[in-house]
Amino acid sequence: MKADNPYRNLVKDIKAMSPDVPKEYVKTIYGCQAFVSAVFNEVERLHGEEAARKIFAPYGRQLTAHDKTQDDDACLLWRYYQMPKRNKHELAKALVKERRKPTFEAALRWIKLLTSPKGKRARAAHERYESLCIKLEDQAVRFIEERKAGTDNS
């Protein structure tokens, strides 16, 4: 029986800490972005957003107030577009009831601001909404594939 080679064990440990990334995933900038996004989304799905942000913190920045506003705007658009019959007044009432806005008028102004096609903020909110839709679609596809394979991790 051959004695364990300490160098071989060290190589195994290093590979466990820094696994090889297939080169086809990182050939292009777009490929790198997609790969890193997929890793972040998987960590977020398994361990939560806070843990994922903490892990990725040394490689990026924290969310700013502007980012949070864009996320809130995108979530509002999501709710609006998911309504069976799009009704700005009903959504405004719901926002006041949930205490997301202090008055009906403030909630209605926010909805109108984001649903107007000409506003700069509306365009930014729609871009963020589209990226949110893509992310959710990717997660749904992954979930369906895991269910089919019988490896549901949720």
VODOZA-620773 format. One record per atom (N, C-alpha, C): residue number from 1; atom name; x, y, z. Coordinates in steps of 0.001 Angstrom, whole numbers, plus 524288, in hexadecimal, padded with zeros to 5 digits. Example, Ala and Ser with C-alpha at 12.3 -4.5 7.8 and 13.67 -1.06 7.14 Angstrom:
# residues 2
NODE:pos:site:u:v:w
NODE:1:N:83386:7E9C6:81E78 $
NODE:1:CA:8300C:7EE6C:81E78 $
NODE:1:C:83390:7F31C:81E78 $
NODE:2:N:83232:7F736:81BA8 $
NODE:2:CA:83566:7FBDC:81BE4 $
NODE:2:C:83264:8001E:81EBE $
END
This chain:
# residues 154
NODE:pos:site:u:v:w
NODE:1:N:80348:7FB6F:80000 $
NODE:1:CA:80000:80000:80000 $
NODE:1:C:80374:804CE:80000 $
NODE:2:N:8027C:80832:7FC81 $
NODE:2:CA:805A3:80CD4:7FBB0 $
NODE:2:C:803FF:8111C:7FF85 $
NODE:3:N:807E7:813E8:801B5 $
NODE:3:CA:806CB:81830:80565 $
NODE:3:C:8046D:81CC8:80271 $
NODE:4:N:80114:81FB4:80506 $
NODE:4:CA:7FEA9:82451:802A2 $
NODE:4:C:802CA:82866:8017E $
NODE:5:N:80275:82A7B:7FCE0 $
NODE:5:CA:8060A:82EA0:7FB44 $
NODE:5:C:803DE:833D4:7FD47 $
NODE:6:N:806BE:836A8:800A6 $
NODE:6:CA:804B2:83B8C:802CB $
NODE:6:C:803C4:83FAC:7FE90 $
NODE:7:N:806E7:83F83:7FA73 $
NODE:7:CA:8062C:8435B:7F643 $
NODE:7:C:80120:84251:7F33D $
NODE:8:N:7FFFB:83D5F:7F26A $
NODE:8:CA:7FB26:83BFD:7EFB8 $
NODE:8:C:7F672:83DBE:7F2F2 $
NODE:9:N:7F6A6:83D02:7F814 $
NODE:9:CA:7F26D:83EC2:7FB83 $
NODE:9:C:7F1DD:844B1:7FB56 $
NODE:10:N:7F649:84769:7FB26 $
NODE:10:CA:7F62A:84D1D:7FADD $
NODE:10:C:7F38E:84EE2:7F5C6 $
NODE:11:N:7F4D9:84C49:7F177 $
NODE:11:CA:7F27B:84D93:7EC6C $
NODE:11:C:7EC94:84CAF:7ECAA $
NODE:12:N:7EAE8:84865:7EF1A $
NODE:12:CA:7E552:84752:7EFA2 $
NODE:12:C:7E2A0:84B98:7F2D2 $
NODE:13:N:7E532:84D40:7F717 $
NODE:13:CA:7E2ED:8515D:7FA57 $
NODE:13:C:7E277:85675:7F755 $
NODE:14:N:7E670:857C6:7F451 $
NODE:14:CA:7E65B:85C9C:7F144 $
NODE:14:C:7E213:85C59:7ED29 $
NODE:15:N:7E181:857DD:7EA8E $
NODE:15:CA:7DD63:85750:7E6A0 $
NODE:15:C:7D7FE:857B2:7E91D $
NODE:16:N:7D759:855D0:7EDEB $
NODE:16:CA:7D258:85640:7F099 $
NODE:16:C:7D11E:85BF5:7F1DA $
NODE:17:N:7D52C:85F01:7F32F $
NODE:17:CA:7D457:86485:7F46F $
NODE:17:C:7D3C1:867D6:7EF85 $
NODE:18:N:7D66E:8666B:7EB67 $
NODE:18:CA:7D64D:86963:7E67D $
NODE:18:C:7D548:865B5:7E1F8 $
NODE:19:N:7D05B:86426:7E141 $
NODE:19:CA:7CF44:8607D:7DD05 $
NODE:19:C:7D037:86300:7D7AD $
NODE:20:N:7D18E:85FB7:7D3F0 $
NODE:20:CA:7D25E:861A7:7CE9C $
NODE:20:C:7CD36:86382:7CC52 $
NODE:21:N:7CD66:867FF:7C9D2 $
NODE:21:CA:7C8CE:86A1C:7C731 $
NODE:21:C:7C962:868C6:7C16A $
NODE:22:N:7C581:8662E:7BF20 $
NODE:22:CA:7C5E7:864EA:7B98D $
NODE:22:C:7C6C6:869DB:7B64E $
NODE:23:N:7CA95:869AB:7B2DF $
NODE:23:CA:7CC2B:86E4C:7AFDA $
NODE:23:C:7C7D9:87067:7AC5A $
NODE:24:N:7C449:86CFF:7AA96 $
NODE:24:CA:7C022:86EF2:7A727 $
NODE:24:C:7BC7D:872B9:7AA04 $
NODE:25:N:7BC5A:87278:7AF38 $
NODE:25:CA:7B902:8760B:7B22F $
NODE:25:C:7BB6B:87B77:7B2C6 $
NODE:26:N:7C081:87BCF:7B259 $
NODE:26:CA:7C317:880D2:7B369 $
NODE:26:C:7C634:882EC:7AEC7 $
NODE:27:N:7C509:8810A:7AA1A $
NODE:27:CA:7C7BD:882F8:7A569 $
NODE:27:C:7C679:888A4:7A44B $
NODE:28:N:7C1A0:88A24:7A525 $
NODE:28:CA:7BFE8:88F73:7A3E7 $
NODE:28:C:7BE1D:89233:7A8E2 $
NODE:29:N:7BDC3:8975C:7A8A1 $
NODE:29:CA:7BBD4:89A5F:7AD1B $
NODE:29:C:7B639:898CB:7AE4B $
NODE:30:N:7B2FF:8982D:7AA31 $
NODE:30:CA:7AD96:89695:7AB09 $
NODE:30:C:7AD61:89142:7ADB6 $
NODE:31:N:7B0AD:88DA8:7AC05 $
NODE:31:CA:7B0DE:88880:7AE6B $
NODE:31:C:7B25D:888CB:7B425 $
NODE:32:N:7B61C:88C2B:7B55F $
NODE:32:CA:7B7BC:88CF4:7BACF $
NODE:32:C:7B332:88F0F:7BE09 $
NODE:33:N:7B075:892FA:7BBE8 $
NODE:33:CA:7AC0C:8953F:7BEB4 $
NODE:33:C:7A7D7:89122:7BFB0 $
NODE:34:N:7A6B2:88E01:7BBC7 $
NODE:34:CA:7A2AB:889FD:7BC53 $
NODE:34:C:7A455:885E4:7C059 $
NODE:35:N:7A94D:88461:7C040 $
NODE:35:CA:7AB46:8806F:7C3E0 $
NODE:35:C:7AB14:88267:7C97D $
NODE:36:N:7ACFA:88728:7CA61 $
NODE:36:CA:7AD02:88962:7CFA6 $
NODE:36:C:7A768:88A32:7D18E $
NODE:37:N:7A402:88BE3:7CE11 $
NODE:37:CA:79E84:88C9F:7CF79 $
NODE:37:C:79C0F:8876B:7D112 $
NODE:38:N:79D45:88355:7CE38 $
NODE:38:CA:79B27:87E2B:7CF7A $
NODE:38:C:79D17:87C4B:7D4CA $
NODE:39:N:7A21C:87D33:7D5F1 $
NODE:39:CA:7A442:87BA3:7DB02 $
NODE:39:C:7A198:87EBC:7DF5E $
NODE:40:N:7A129:883E2:7DE9C $
NODE:40:CA:79E9F:8872F:7E28B $
NODE:40:C:798FF:88567:7E36E $
NODE:41:N:79619:8847F:7DF31 $
NODE:41:CA:790A0:882E2:7DFAC $
NODE:41:C:79018:87DB1:7E281 $
NODE:42:N:793AF:87A20:7E191 $
NODE:42:CA:79375:8750A:7E428 $
NODE:42:C:79497:87594:7EA00 $
NODE:43:N:79883:878BE:7EB5D $
NODE:43:CA:799B7:879B0:7F0E6 $
NODE:43:C:7950F:87C63:7F382 $
NODE:44:N:792BF:8802A:7F0C4 $
NODE:44:CA:78E33:882F5:7F2DA $
NODE:44:C:789A6:87F38:7F3B4 $
NODE:45:N:788C3:87BB9:7F00A $
NODE:45:CA:78471:87809:7F078 $
NODE:45:C:7853B:8744B:7F513 $
NODE:46:N:78A08:87282:7F5CA $
NODE:46:CA:78B14:86EAD:7F9DF $
NODE:46:C:78BBB:87117:7FF45 $
NODE:47:N:78E0B:875CC:7FF88 $
NODE:47:CA:78F89:877FA:8049A $
NODE:47:C:78D37:87D58:805BF $
NODE:48:N:78A6F:87FA9:801FB $
NODE:48:CA:78808:884C1:802D6 $
NODE:48:C:78B4B:8892D:8008B $
NODE:49:N:78895:88D95:7FF97 $
NODE:49:CA:78B26:89211:7FD1C $
NODE:49:C:78F6A:89461:8008A $
NODE:50:N:78E6C:894B1:8059D $
NODE:50:CA:79244:89711:8091E $
NODE:50:C:7976E:8940D:8090A $
NODE:51:N:7971D:88EDC:80939 $
NODE:51:CA:79BD8:88BA0:80912 $
NODE:51:C:79EA9:88C36:803DA $
NODE:52:N:79BA3:88C4F:7FF99 $
NODE:52:CA:79E04:88CDB:7FA6A $
NODE:52:C:7A0D2:89216:7F9F7 $
NODE:53:N:79E5B:89645:7FBD5 $
NODE:53:CA:7A0D7:89B6E:7FB96 $
NODE:53:C:7A5BC:89B9C:7FEF3 $
NODE:54:N:7A596:898F9:80377 $
NODE:54:CA:7AA23:898E7:806E9 $
NODE:54:C:7AEAF:8960D:80443 $
NODE:55:N:7AD7E:891BF:801A8 $
NODE:55:CA:7B193:88EC2:7FEF4 $
NODE:55:C:7B3E8:891F2:7FA7E $
NODE:56:N:7B092:894AA:7F793 $
NODE:56:CA:7B258:89798:7F305 $
NODE:56:C:7B42A:89D22:7F461 $
NODE:57:N:7B39F:89ECC:7F94A $
NODE:57:CA:7B4E5:8A42B:7FAD9 $
NODE:57:C:7BA72:8A5DB:7F960 $
NODE:58:N:7BE64:8A299:7FA16 $
NODE:58:CA:7C3A3:8A46A:7F8AE $
NODE:58:C:7C456:8A57A:7F2D2 $
NODE:59:N:7C0B5:8A39C:7EFA5 $
NODE:59:CA:7C130:8A417:7E9FF $
NODE:59:C:7BD93:8A82E:7E7A4 $
NODE:60:N:7BA9A:8AAE5:7EADB $
NODE:60:CA:7B6F3:8AEC0:7E8CC $
NODE:60:C:7B573:8B2B0:7ECEE $
NODE:61:N:7B139:8B555:7EC09 $
NODE:61:CA:7AF78:8B958:7EFA7 $
NODE:61:C:7AA3A:8B7DE:7F207 $
NODE:62:N:7A8F0:8BA7F:7F647 $
NODE:62:CA:7A3DF:8B9C5:7F8BF $
NODE:62:C:79FB4:8BCA2:7F594 $
NODE:63:N:79AD2:8BB25:7F657 $
NODE:63:CA:7968F:8BDD0:7F3B4 $
NODE:63:C:7961B:8C365:7F5BF $
NODE:64:N:79553:8C704:7F231 $
NODE:64:CA:7948D:8CC79:7F3B1 $
NODE:64:C:78EB7:8CD82:7F433 $
NODE:65:N:78D69:8D221:7F61C $
NODE:65:CA:787E9:8D3A8:7F67C $
NODE:65:C:7856E:8D3AE:7F10A $
NODE:66:N:7887C:8D54F:7ED23 $
NODE:66:CA:78690:8D561:7E7BA $
NODE:66:C:78542:8CFD6:7E5DB $
NODE:67:N:788AD:8CC22:7E70E $
NODE:67:CA:787B1:8C6AB:7E5A2 $
NODE:67:C:782B4:8C4AA:7E83A $
NODE:68:N:7821A:8C5EB:7ED3D $
NODE:68:CA:77D7A:8C41D:7F018 $
NODE:68:C:77884:8C689:7EDD9 $
NODE:69:N:778D9:8CB8D:7EC54 $
NODE:69:CA:7745E:8CE1D:7E9E4 $
NODE:69:C:772F8:8CB6B:7E4CC $
NODE:70:N:776F4:8CA36:7E1A1 $
NODE:70:CA:775E7:8C77B:7DCBA $
NODE:70:C:77374:8C220:7DDB3 $
NODE:71:N:77547:8BF67:7E1B8 $
NODE:71:CA:772FB:8BA56:7E304 $
NODE:71:C:76D4C:8BAE9:7E4B5 $
NODE:72:N:76C38:8BEDE:7E7EC $
NODE:72:CA:766CC:8BFDB:7E98E $
NODE:72:C:7635D:8C115:7E4D6 $
NODE:73:N:7656B:8C448:7E151 $
NODE:73:CA:76284:8C5AA:7DC94 $
NODE:73:C:76160:8C0CE:7D94B $
NODE:74:N:7655C:8BD7D:7D8B1 $
NODE:74:CA:764A9:8B8BC:7D590 $
NODE:74:C:760AF:8B514:7D81A $
NODE:75:N:760C9:8B4BC:7DD48 $
NODE:75:CA:75CFA:8B169:7DFFE $
NODE:75:C:75770:8B37F:7DF5F $
NODE:76:N:756EE:8B8B3:7DF62 $
NODE:76:CA:751C8:8BB07:7DE87 $
NODE:76:C:74FD3:8B9BB:7D90B $
NODE:77:N:7534B:8BA42:7D533 $
NODE:77:CA:751C4:8B8DB:7CFDB $
NODE:77:C:75039:8B31C:7CF91 $
NODE:78:N:7531D:8AFC7:7D235 $
NODE:78:CA:751F2:8AA2F:7D24E $
NODE:78:C:74C61:8A953:7D440 $
NODE:79:N:74B17:8ABD8:7D89C $
NODE:79:CA:745CD:8AB42:7DAC4 $
NODE:79:C:741B7:8AD4D:7D6F4 $
NODE:80:N:742D8:8B1BD:7D49C $
NODE:80:CA:73F1B:8B421:7D0FB $
NODE:80:C:73E20:8B094:7CC4B $
NODE:81:N:74254:8AE79:7C9FC $
NODE:81:CA:741BB:8AB38:7C554 $
NODE:81:C:73F87:8A5C9:7C691 $
NODE:82:N:73FBB:8A429:7CB85 $
NODE:82:CA:73D94:89F12:7CCFC $
NODE:82:C:737C6:89F4E:7CE52 $
NODE:83:N:73594:8A410:7CE93 $
NODE:83:CA:73005:8A4A0:7CFC7 $
NODE:83:C:72CC2:8A270:7CB3A $
NODE:84:N:72897:89F82:7CC6B $
NODE:84:CA:72549:89D71:7C832 $
NODE:84:C:72329:8A1CE:7C4B6 $
NODE:85:N:72131:8A5F2:7C73B $
NODE:85:CA:71F92:8AA9B:7C45F $
NODE:85:C:722A1:8AF1B:7C6BC $
NODE:86:N:7261A:8B158:7C3B6 $
NODE:86:CA:7297A:8B57C:7C5C1 $
NODE:86:C:72633:8BA2C:7C77C $
NODE:87:N:7267F:8BB40:7CC80 $
NODE:87:CA:7236F:8BF78:7CEC3 $
NODE:87:C:726F1:8C28C:7D279 $
NODE:88:N:7286C:8C73D:7D0E5 $
NODE:88:CA:72BF4:8CA7F:7D3F9 $
NODE:88:C:7298B:8CBF6:7D939 $
NODE:89:N:72476:8CCF4:7D950 $
NODE:89:CA:721DC:8CE84:7DE25 $
NODE:89:C:721C8:8CA1F:7E228 $
NODE:90:N:720C4:8C559:7E062 $
NODE:90:CA:720C4:8C0DC:7E3F5 $
NODE:90:C:72636:8BFEB:7E62B $
NODE:91:N:72A28:8C06C:7E2DF $
NODE:91:CA:72F7E:8BFB1:7E4B4 $
NODE:91:C:730FA:8C3F8:7E892 $
NODE:92:N:72F5F:8C8CC:7E788 $
NODE:92:CA:7307D:8CD1C:7EB1C $
NODE:92:C:72DF0:8CC23:7F06E $
NODE:93:N:72913:8CA3C:7F06D $
NODE:93:CA:72670:8C8F9:7F561 $
NODE:93:C:72970:8C4C1:7F85B $
NODE:94:N:72B43:8C0D9:7F57B $
NODE:94:CA:72E37:8BC98:7F7FC $
NODE:94:C:73357:8BEA0:7FA56 $
NODE:95:N:735FC:8C229:7F7A7 $
NODE:95:CA:73AE7:8C450:7F9A3 $
NODE:95:C:73A05:8C771:7FEA7 $
NODE:96:N:735C1:8CA59:7FEE0 $
NODE:96:CA:73481:8CD51:80399 $
NODE:96:C:73328:8C990:8080A $
NODE:97:N:7302A:8C582:806DA $
NODE:97:CA:72EA7:8C1A8:80ACB $
NODE:97:C:73377:8BEDD:80D06 $
NODE:98:N:73769:8BDE0:809A3 $
NODE:98:CA:73C41:8BB4F:80B56 $
NODE:98:C:74010:8BF22:80DDE $
NODE:99:N:73E9F:8C41D:80DE5 $
NODE:99:CA:741D4:8C854:81019 $
NODE:99:C:746EA:8C929:80D27 $
NODE:100:N:746D0:8C80D:8081C $
NODE:100:CA:74B6B:8C928:804DD $
NODE:100:C:74B71:8CED2:80324 $
NODE:101:N:746D0:8D130:802FC $
NODE:101:CA:74640:8D6BE:801CD $
NODE:101:C:7426B:8D913:805BD $
NODE:102:N:7434C:8DE05:8074F $
NODE:102:CA:73FF8:8E04D:80B68 $
NODE:102:C:73A6F:8E19E:809A1 $
NODE:103:N:739D4:8E33A:804B8 $
NODE:103:CA:7349B:8E4BD:802DF $
NODE:103:C:73374:8E234:7FDA4 $
NODE:104:N:72E71:8E20A:7FC72 $
NODE:104:CA:72CB3:8DFF4:7F773 $
NODE:104:C:72F06:8E31D:7F2F0 $
NODE:105:N:72F1B:8E84A:7F38C $
NODE:105:CA:73121:8EBBA:7EF6A $
NODE:105:C:736F6:8EAB5:7EE6C $
NODE:106:N:739EE:8E9FA:7F29A $
NODE:106:CA:73F8C:8E8E8:7F207 $
NODE:106:C:7406A:8E3B5:7EF39 $
NODE:107:N:73D57:8DFD4:7F0A2 $
NODE:107:CA:73DD3:8DAB4:7EE1E $
NODE:107:C:73C62:8DB0E:7E85A $
NODE:108:N:7382F:8DDDA:7E737 $
NODE:108:CA:73677:8DE68:7E1C6 $
NODE:108:C:73A84:8E168:7DE8D $
NODE:109:N:73CDE:8E574:7E0DD $
NODE:109:CA:74107:8E861:7DE23 $
NODE:109:C:7459D:8E4CC:7DCD1 $
NODE:110:N:74719:8E180:7E08C $
NODE:110:CA:74B75:8DDDE:7DFB7 $
NODE:110:C:74A36:8DA1F:7DB40 $
NODE:111:N:7458A:8D7FE:7DB37 $
NODE:111:CA:743F8:8D451:7D71C $
NODE:111:C:743EF:8D705:7D1CC $
NODE:112:N:741AA:8DBA5:7D196 $
NODE:112:CA:74170:8DE7C:7CCA0 $
NODE:112:C:746D9:8DFF3:7CAB6 $
NODE:113:N:74A4F:8E162:7CE5C $
NODE:113:CA:74FAF:8E2BB:7CCF0 $
NODE:113:C:75260:8DE24:7CA37 $
NODE:114:N:75183:8D97A:7CC36 $
NODE:114:CA:75439:8D4E1:7CA1D $
NODE:114:C:751A1:8D286:7C554 $
NODE:115:N:74CA5:8D398:7C4A4 $
NODE:115:CA:749F6:8D152:7C023 $
NODE:115:C:749AF:8D515:7BB8A $
NODE:116:N:74BA2:8D9E6:7BC49 $
NODE:116:CA:74BBA:8DD8A:7B7D5 $
NODE:116:C:75044:8DC05:7B44D $
NODE:117:N:74F71:8DBB6:7AF3A $
NODE:117:CA:75388:8D9C5:7ABBE $
NODE:117:C:757FB:8DD9E:7AABC $
NODE:118:N:75760:8E295:7AC2E $
NODE:118:CA:75B3D:8E677:7AAAE $
NODE:118:C:75F33:8E7B4:7AEF3 $
NODE:119:N:75E08:8E685:7B3CB $
NODE:119:CA:76169:8E818:7B81C $
NODE:119:C:7667A:8E50F:7B85F $
NODE:120:N:76AA7:8E7C8:7B9F4 $
NODE:120:CA:76FC9:8E54D:7BA7F $
NODE:120:C:76F98:8E119:7BEC0 $
NODE:121:N:76D07:8E25F:7C313 $
NODE:121:CA:76C9F:8DE99:7C759 $
NODE:121:C:76968:8D9DF:7C5AC $
NODE:122:N:7656F:8DAC1:7C28B $
NODE:122:CA:76234:8D665:7C0A7 $
NODE:122:C:76571:8D2C1:7BD37 $
NODE:123:N:768BC:8D505:7B9D5 $
NODE:123:CA:76C16:8D1B6:7B680 $
NODE:123:C:76FCD:8CE7B:7B9D1 $
NODE:124:N:7722F:8D0FC:7BDBD $
NODE:124:CA:775CA:8CE2B:7C131 $
NODE:124:C:772F0:8C9D8:7C424 $
NODE:125:N:76E32:8CB02:7C5E7 $
NODE:125:CA:76B1F:8C715:7C8BF $
NODE:125:C:769BA:8C281:7C531 $
NODE:126:N:76861:8C3A8:7C047 $
NODE:126:CA:76719:8BF76:7BC9B $
NODE:126:C:76BE2:8BC21:7BB5E $
NODE:127:N:7707E:8BE84:7BAFE $
NODE:127:CA:7754B:8BB79:7BA1B $
NODE:127:C:7764C:8B7D8:7BEB8 $
NODE:128:N:775B4:8B9E4:7C378 $
NODE:128:CA:77684:8B6BC:7C824 $
NODE:128:C:7725F:8B271:7C866 $
NODE:129:N:76D8F:8B3B3:7C6E9 $
NODE:129:CA:7694B:8AFE4:7C6CE $
NODE:129:C:76A93:8AB74:7C307 $
NODE:130:N:76C9B:8ACDA:7BE6E $
NODE:130:CA:76DF9:8A8D9:7BA92 $
NODE:130:C:77246:8A549:7BC9F $
NODE:131:N:77632:8A78A:7BF3F $
NODE:131:CA:77A62:8A441:7C160 $
NODE:131:C:77843:8A0C6:7C5BE $
NODE:132:N:7748B:8A2CD:7C8C3 $
NODE:132:CA:77209:89FA9:7CCCE $
NODE:132:C:76F06:89B1C:7CA5F $
NODE:133:N:76C4C:89C2A:7C622 $
NODE:133:CA:7695C:89809:7C364 $
NODE:133:C:76D02:893CF:7C156 $
NODE:134:N:7716D:8956B:7BF15 $
NODE:134:CA:7753B:891A7:7BD10 $
NODE:134:C:77759:88E4E:7C178 $
NODE:135:N:77897:890D5:7C5DF $
NODE:135:CA:77AA5:88DF6:7CA5E $
NODE:135:C:7769D:88A06:7CC56 $
NODE:136:N:771BA:88BB5:7CCD4 $
NODE:136:CA:76DA7:88831:7CEAF $
NODE:136:C:76CA3:883C2:7CAD5 $
NODE:137:N:76CF7:884FA:7C5CF $
NODE:137:CA:76C44:880EF:7C1DA $
NODE:137:C:7709E:87CE4:7C23D $
NODE:138:N:77579:87EA7:7C2E7 $
NODE:138:CA:779E3:87B10:7C383 $
NODE:138:C:77921:8779A:7C84A $
NODE:139:N:7776A:879F7:7CCA7 $
NODE:139:CA:77692:876F1:7D165 $
NODE:139:C:7722A:872FD:7D0AF $
NODE:140:N:76E0B:87487:7CDF2 $
NODE:140:CA:769A9:870FA:7CD04 $
NODE:140:C:76B5A:86C5E:7C9A8 $
NODE:141:N:76E60:86D74:7C595 $
NODE:141:CA:77045:8694D:7C226 $
NODE:141:C:773BE:8658C:7C53D $
NODE:142:N:77743:867B5:7C878 $
NODE:142:CA:77AB7:86476:7CBA1 $
NODE:142:C:77789:86129:7CF77 $
NODE:143:N:7738F:8637D:7D1DB $
NODE:143:CA:77039:860B1:7D58E $
NODE:143:C:76D73:85C25:7D2DC $
NODE:144:N:76B50:85D24:7CE41 $
NODE:144:CA:7688C:8590F:7CB52 $
NODE:144:C:76C4A:854AD:7C9DB $
NODE:145:N:77109:8561E:7C81E $
NODE:145:CA:774E1:8521B:7C6B7 $
NODE:145:C:7766E:84ED5:7CB77 $
NODE:146:N:7771B:8516A:7D003 $
NODE:146:CA:7786F:84E84:7D4C1 $
NODE:146:C:77408:84AE4:7D652 $
NODE:147:N:76F2D:84CAC:7D5D9 $
NODE:147:CA:76AB7:8495F:7D747 $
NODE:147:C:76A82:84491:7D3B9 $
NODE:148:N:76B82:8456F:7CE9A $
NODE:148:CA:76B73:8410B:7CAED $
NODE:148:C:76FC3:83D27:7CC37 $
NODE:149:N:77459:83F40:7CDC3 $
NODE:149:CA:778CA:83BE1:7CEFF $
NODE:149:C:7784E:83977:7D46F $
NODE:150:N:774B5:83B93:7D7A1 $
NODE:150:CA:77409:8397C:7DCE1 $
NODE:150:C:7780E:83B6F:7E0BE $
NODE:151:N:77A63:84003:7DFA0 $
NODE:151:CA:77E72:84227:7E31C $
NODE:151:C:77CC2:8476C:7E538 $
NODE:152:N:777F1:847E3:7E6ED $
NODE:152:CA:775E3:84CD3:7E8F9 $
NODE:152:C:778CA:84E33:7EE01 $
NODE:153:N:77B58:852DB:7EE12 $
NODE:153:CA:77E64:85496:7F292 $
NODE:153:C:77B83:8587B:7F5FC $
NODE:154:N:776A0:859A1:7F4DD $
NODE:154:CA:773E3:85D99:7F7F1 $
NODE:154:C:7715D:85B56:7FCC1 $
END
